[in-house]
Amino acid sequence: MTGQSSLLLRKQLAGNEGGFFKATLTFPRNYPLRPPKMKFITEIWHPNVAKNGDVCISILHEPGEDKYGYEKPEERWLPIHTVETIMISVISMLADPNGDSPANVDAAKEWREDPKGVFKKKVARCVRRSQEMAYD
């Protein structure tokens, strides 16, 4: 497997304005037939990012039918996708969380029930930490 590191500057994305969040894309040997995995290295509080940093988004799910019936095959990985289409999709997801299928249930609950309270405070803490660590 190979990896690629990227640095995202998030502006006006679900309250994470000004945050610097590092992530990795890890490509399988049979790429582009199979999707890469994306993981945030910098702590981020978001409904669609697991607490361990794994990104949960349809475009990075294995191709084919969804056994749970949430996603259409065309929403899942296709070999025509590129790093650019992945990044565009992830940035879109960060700006507009999907609360129906969260990877971080706690963040999703806070985002739905108290977006300007507890959720915003946790996001702000992650932004501050990301800014402090941006050039490490």
LOMAR-317601 format. One record per residue: x, y, z negated of N, C-alpha, C in turn; residue in three letters. Coordinates in nm, 3 decimals. Atoms other than C-alpha are relative to their C-alpha. Example, Ala and Ser with C-alpha at 12.3 -4.5 7.8 and 13.67 -1.06 7.14 Angstrom:
BEGIN
nc1|nc2|nc3|cac1|cac2|cac3|cc1|cc2|cc3|r
0.089|-0.119|0.000|1.230|-0.450|-0.780|0.090|0.120|0.000|ALA
-0.082|-0.119|0.006|1.367|-0.106|-0.714|-0.077|0.109|-0.073|SER
//
This chain:
BEGIN
nc1|nc2|nc3|cac1|cac2|cac3|cc1|cc2|cc3|r
0.084|-0.119|0.000|0.000|0.000|0.000|0.088|0.124|0.000|MET
-0.070|-0.128|-0.001|0.108|0.354|0.064|-0.085|0.103|-0.072|THR
0.074|-0.103|0.071|0.013|0.663|-0.127|0.029|0.137|0.055|GLY
-0.018|-0.139|-0.040|-0.033|1.026|-0.048|-0.053|0.085|-0.112|GLN
0.040|-0.088|0.108|-0.051|1.297|-0.308|-0.051|0.131|0.059|SER
0.052|-0.128|-0.048|-0.255|1.610|-0.261|-0.032|0.089|-0.119|SER
0.033|-0.097|0.104|-0.323|1.924|-0.461|-0.121|0.077|0.048|LEU
0.122|-0.071|-0.036|-0.670|2.071|-0.455|-0.013|0.126|-0.083|LEU
0.037|-0.123|0.070|-0.748|2.430|-0.543|-0.151|0.009|0.012|LEU
0.146|0.002|-0.005|-1.112|2.426|-0.637|-0.054|0.138|-0.029|ARG
0.064|-0.130|0.019|-1.314|2.740|-0.597|-0.151|-0.020|0.005|LYS
0.144|0.004|0.009|-1.677|2.763|-0.702|-0.056|-0.139|0.025|GLN
0.047|0.136|-0.015|-1.721|2.389|-0.724|-0.047|-0.052|-0.135|LEU
0.061|0.053|0.123|-1.958|2.279|-1.001|0.065|0.058|-0.126|ALA
-0.053|-0.066|0.119|-1.806|2.532|-1.242|0.150|-0.012|-0.018|GLY
-0.145|0.022|0.014|-1.442|2.440|-1.178|0.082|0.106|0.072|ASN
-0.069|-0.106|-0.069|-1.339|2.774|-1.029|0.142|0.017|-0.053|GLU
-0.138|-0.026|0.037|-0.964|2.823|-1.028|0.078|-0.120|-0.049|GLY
-0.071|0.119|0.047|-0.874|2.467|-1.121|0.089|-0.059|0.108|GLY
-0.092|0.072|-0.089|-0.582|2.279|-0.968|-0.008|-0.146|-0.040|PHE
0.019|0.140|0.035|-0.658|1.909|-0.955|0.075|-0.088|0.097|PHE
-0.080|0.090|-0.083|-0.406|1.656|-0.829|-0.072|-0.133|0.016|LYS
0.063|0.129|-0.028|-0.528|1.339|-0.665|0.092|-0.082|0.090|ALA
-0.074|0.087|-0.092|-0.384|1.040|-0.483|-0.098|-0.075|0.088|THR
0.070|0.090|-0.092|-0.509|0.849|-0.183|0.092|-0.119|0.018|LEU
-0.078|0.121|-0.017|-0.389|0.491|-0.175|-0.061|-0.080|0.114|THR
0.049|0.066|-0.121|-0.419|0.321|0.162|0.030|-0.149|-0.004|PHE
-0.024|0.144|-0.006|-0.465|-0.055|0.194|0.078|-0.036|0.127|PRO
-0.076|0.045|-0.118|-0.253|-0.253|0.440|-0.086|-0.003|0.125|ARG
0.088|0.012|-0.117|-0.555|-0.302|0.666|-0.077|0.129|0.031|ASN
0.055|-0.131|-0.039|-0.634|0.070|0.691|0.023|0.018|0.150|TYR
0.125|-0.069|0.035|-0.828|0.202|0.883|-0.123|-0.090|-0.005|PRO
0.117|0.088|0.008|-1.049|-0.108|0.872|-0.062|0.002|-0.139|LEU
0.047|-0.010|0.138|-1.079|-0.067|0.495|0.034|0.139|-0.054|ARG
-0.021|-0.137|0.050|-1.107|0.261|0.300|0.115|0.010|-0.099|PRO
-0.096|-0.025|0.108|-0.837|0.414|0.085|-0.075|0.018|-0.131|PRO
0.055|-0.031|0.133|-0.894|0.464|-0.287|0.051|0.139|-0.038|LYS
-0.040|-0.133|0.044|-0.890|0.815|-0.428|-0.013|0.007|-0.151|MET
-0.001|-0.011|0.145|-0.800|0.893|-0.786|0.058|0.135|-0.040|LYS
-0.053|-0.124|0.055|-0.762|1.223|-0.968|0.100|-0.034|-0.109|PHE
-0.105|0.017|0.100|-0.442|1.236|-1.170|-0.022|0.101|-0.112|ILE
0.032|-0.105|0.096|-0.541|1.560|-1.340|-0.140|-0.029|-0.055|THR
0.132|0.023|0.061|-0.830|1.526|-1.586|-0.103|0.092|0.063|GLU
0.109|-0.077|-0.059|-1.156|1.638|-1.429|-0.131|-0.053|-0.057|ILE
0.129|0.039|0.058|-1.508|1.636|-1.576|-0.106|0.021|0.106|TRP
0.093|-0.007|-0.112|-1.753|1.554|-1.299|-0.083|-0.128|0.004|HIS
0.084|0.120|-0.004|-2.050|1.316|-1.259|0.048|-0.109|0.095|PRO
-0.039|0.098|-0.101|-1.897|1.145|-0.955|0.147|-0.038|-0.005|ASN
-0.139|0.040|0.022|-1.546|1.101|-1.093|0.003|-0.075|-0.133|VAL
-0.006|0.082|0.121|-1.495|0.819|-1.342|0.099|0.060|-0.099|ALA
-0.088|-0.054|0.104|-1.321|0.897|-1.670|0.146|-0.034|0.026|LYS
-0.139|0.036|-0.034|-1.010|0.718|-1.537|0.048|0.071|0.126|ASN
-0.038|-0.077|-0.117|-1.009|0.951|-1.233|-0.046|-0.056|0.133|GLY
0.046|0.059|-0.126|-1.154|0.713|-0.972|-0.116|0.080|0.058|ASP
0.103|-0.077|-0.069|-1.364|0.897|-0.715|-0.106|-0.096|0.053|VAL
0.111|0.082|-0.047|-1.707|0.749|-0.642|-0.078|0.081|0.102|CYS
0.069|-0.067|-0.109|-1.832|0.863|-0.304|-0.021|-0.102|0.112|ILE
0.038|0.099|-0.101|-2.005|0.669|-0.026|0.107|-0.022|0.106|SER
-0.096|0.009|-0.110|-1.743|0.746|0.238|0.120|-0.088|-0.035|ILE
-0.112|0.084|0.043|-1.484|0.555|0.031|-0.043|-0.140|-0.044|LEU
0.048|0.134|0.034|-1.702|0.248|-0.028|0.020|-0.093|0.119|HIS
-0.023|0.100|-0.103|-1.635|-0.072|0.165|-0.109|0.005|0.107|GLU
0.100|-0.005|-0.108|-1.807|-0.086|0.506|-0.104|-0.110|-0.015|PRO
0.106|0.101|0.000|-2.131|-0.276|0.554|-0.118|0.040|-0.087|GLY
0.121|-0.021|0.078|-2.453|-0.313|0.362|0.033|0.021|-0.147|GLU
-0.013|-0.024|0.144|-2.484|-0.181|0.007|-0.090|-0.100|-0.072|ASP
0.079|0.103|0.067|-2.595|-0.470|-0.212|-0.103|0.058|-0.098|LYS
0.096|-0.064|0.090|-2.775|-0.223|-0.440|-0.105|0.083|0.074|TYR
0.098|-0.070|-0.081|-2.959|-0.050|-0.156|0.000|0.152|-0.012|GLY
-0.005|-0.145|0.015|-2.848|0.306|-0.242|0.053|0.070|0.125|TYR
-0.068|-0.064|-0.112|-2.639|0.373|0.067|-0.030|-0.071|0.131|GLU
0.015|0.055|-0.135|-2.695|0.326|0.437|0.140|-0.036|0.051|LYS
-0.133|0.038|-0.052|-2.412|0.152|0.627|0.076|0.117|0.061|PRO
-0.068|-0.113|-0.064|-2.338|0.472|0.819|0.052|0.104|-0.099|GLU
-0.051|-0.090|0.104|-2.278|0.657|0.489|0.129|-0.053|-0.061|GLU
-0.116|0.066|0.060|-2.004|0.412|0.392|0.120|0.014|0.093|ARG
-0.124|-0.011|-0.076|-1.650|0.375|0.525|-0.017|-0.049|0.144|TRP
-0.011|0.037|-0.141|-1.600|0.368|0.901|0.144|0.028|0.043|LEU
-0.139|-0.020|-0.041|-1.260|0.334|1.073|0.028|0.134|0.069|PRO
-0.021|-0.131|-0.065|-1.315|0.670|1.247|0.033|0.110|-0.101|ILE
-0.028|-0.102|0.101|-1.274|0.855|0.916|0.150|0.024|-0.012|HIS
-0.139|-0.042|0.014|-0.952|1.045|0.856|0.019|0.062|-0.139|THR
-0.026|-0.069|0.127|-0.784|1.210|0.558|-0.081|0.129|-0.004|VAL
0.078|-0.125|-0.005|-0.952|1.531|0.671|-0.147|-0.024|-0.032|GLU
0.143|0.025|0.028|-1.304|1.381|0.670|-0.020|-0.044|-0.145|THR
0.008|0.040|0.141|-1.235|1.224|0.330|0.005|0.124|-0.088|ILE
-0.014|-0.120|0.082|-1.120|1.557|0.184|-0.123|0.090|0.009|MET
0.122|-0.081|-0.017|-1.418|1.744|0.331|-0.114|-0.060|-0.081|ILE
0.107|0.067|0.075|-1.654|1.485|0.181|0.018|0.014|-0.150|SER
-0.026|-0.011|0.144|-1.487|1.494|-0.160|-0.023|0.143|-0.049|VAL
0.022|-0.141|0.039|-1.486|1.875|-0.172|-0.149|0.030|-0.005|ILE
0.145|-0.017|-0.001|-1.855|1.870|-0.080|-0.063|-0.065|-0.123|SER
0.051|0.071|0.118|-1.924|1.614|-0.354|0.031|0.077|-0.128|MET
-0.037|-0.076|0.119|-1.735|1.823|-0.608|-0.089|0.123|-0.018|LEU
0.085|-0.119|0.005|-1.947|2.126|-0.521|-0.146|-0.035|-0.029|ALA
0.141|0.040|0.012|-2.275|1.932|-0.519|-0.007|-0.143|-0.052|ASP
-0.003|0.134|0.056|-2.268|1.636|-0.759|-0.126|-0.081|0.032|PRO
0.111|0.092|-0.019|-2.487|1.331|-0.701|-0.030|-0.062|-0.136|ASN
0.037|0.051|0.132|-2.658|1.264|-1.033|-0.072|-0.133|0.003|GLY
0.073|0.126|-0.011|-2.841|0.958|-0.900|0.089|-0.123|-0.014|ASP
-0.092|0.114|0.011|-2.534|0.734|-0.888|0.134|0.047|-0.056|SER
-0.122|-0.056|0.059|-2.278|0.876|-1.131|0.106|-0.106|-0.031|PRO
-0.113|0.082|0.044|-1.936|0.730|-1.198|0.030|0.031|-0.146|ALA
-0.018|-0.044|0.139|-1.923|0.926|-1.525|-0.139|0.034|-0.054|ASN
0.137|-0.016|0.047|-2.261|0.880|-1.692|-0.012|0.114|-0.101|VAL
0.004|-0.108|0.100|-2.177|1.117|-1.978|0.002|0.137|0.067|ASP
-0.006|-0.128|-0.073|-2.082|1.400|-1.740|-0.131|0.024|0.074|ALA
0.126|-0.015|-0.074|-2.396|1.335|-1.532|-0.113|0.043|-0.094|ALA
0.105|-0.034|0.097|-2.619|1.351|-1.840|0.015|0.146|-0.044|LYS
-0.022|-0.138|0.041|-2.460|1.676|-1.957|-0.029|0.097|0.114|GLU
0.024|-0.086|-0.117|-2.476|1.823|-1.605|-0.150|0.020|0.022|TRP
0.145|-0.009|-0.018|-2.849|1.745|-1.585|-0.067|0.075|-0.115|ARG
0.071|-0.051|0.118|-2.947|1.839|-1.941|0.049|0.134|-0.052|GLU
-0.057|-0.122|0.058|-2.713|2.124|-2.034|0.115|0.052|0.086|ASP
-0.108|-0.038|-0.092|-2.519|2.249|-1.730|0.078|0.124|-0.043|PRO
-0.068|-0.124|0.040|-2.434|2.586|-1.888|0.055|-0.007|-0.142|LYS
-0.046|0.016|0.137|-2.352|2.449|-2.233|0.118|-0.095|-0.011|GLY
-0.105|0.100|0.025|-2.155|2.136|-2.321|0.074|-0.035|0.129|VAL
-0.064|0.036|-0.127|-2.091|2.043|-1.957|0.098|0.109|0.043|PHE
-0.084|-0.112|-0.043|-1.953|2.388|-1.873|0.125|0.013|-0.087|LYS
-0.115|-0.009|0.090|-1.727|2.387|-2.181|0.105|-0.107|0.032|LYS
-0.094|0.108|-0.033|-1.574|2.050|-2.089|0.068|0.027|0.134|LYS
-0.058|-0.035|-0.130|-1.524|2.164|-1.730|0.104|0.110|-0.018|VAL
-0.093|-0.112|0.023|-1.360|2.488|-1.849|0.129|-0.049|-0.065|ALA
-0.120|0.057|0.064|-1.122|2.288|-2.071|0.088|-0.070|0.104|ARG
-0.075|0.070|-0.106|-1.021|2.073|-1.771|0.066|0.100|0.094|CYS
-0.057|-0.104|-0.087|-0.967|2.386|-1.558|0.123|0.061|-0.066|VAL
-0.114|-0.058|0.072|-0.741|2.542|-1.824|0.119|-0.094|-0.001|ARG
-0.110|0.098|0.001|-0.537|2.224|-1.857|0.062|-0.015|0.138|ARG
-0.053|0.016|-0.136|-0.507|2.193|-1.480|0.088|0.119|0.039|SER
-0.080|-0.119|-0.030|-0.378|2.550|-1.456|0.134|-0.004|-0.072|GLN
-0.124|0.010|0.078|-0.122|2.487|-1.730|0.096|-0.102|0.061|GLU
-0.082|0.109|-0.055|0.001|2.172|-1.553|0.023|0.012|0.151|MET
-0.001|-0.010|-0.147|-0.025|2.299|-1.193|0.138|-0.011|0.061|ALA
-0.134|-0.002|-0.060|0.347|2.338|-1.139|0.096|-0.098|-0.067|TYR
-0.085|0.104|0.062|0.473|2.043|-1.347|0.042|-0.103|0.103|ASP
//
